[in-house]
Amino acid sequence: MSDVARIIDSMSHWHPIFLTDEPEPGVWTMKAAHETAPFGRIELRRVPGAGVLRYKVTMGGDIIGWSNTLQHACEGLYKARLKRDDDIHNGPPNGRG
């Protein structure tokens, strides 16, 4: 496969970054297409002392991690959402224990 074909093929794959919206510079919210409210947030932050930029990833008010790239931040947030949904569906019916 040629380099161009490989690039075009890689662009055809879905990525969680497509679920994001940037309501203000340096802040991304993520929500599924069928939802009205975002389930997570990614903020570009400057780390004090180090002077480097990092992406702070939060879901439901909890910090779930930090990332060096927006791509990895989106992947982490989406995986956390899938895990949360999976945990909900794996429990007993009606939350009974």
Phi, psi and omega in degrees: 000134181286165179299319180295316180297322179295319179294315179297319178297318181292331180285342182276351180277144179285147178221145181300343179298338178290347178271359185267157174226145180248088183291336175211158183302128177082007179229126178239139173246150181236131176212151177286157184300329183271001182256155178261333182249143178291147178261350180203171185216143176233129181235135175278121184232147172267124181284122181299142178085313182276331180071017179258158179264137177222158178258119178270126184248123180232150175218123179062032180084353179259137175285122179256352176163177177232150182220158177273339182227154177295322179302311180291326177297317179295318179298316180296318179295317181294319178296321178296321178296315179298319179295316179300314180294322179294318179297322179295317184282344180272354181282176178290159180299139178058021177073014181282140182246000000 
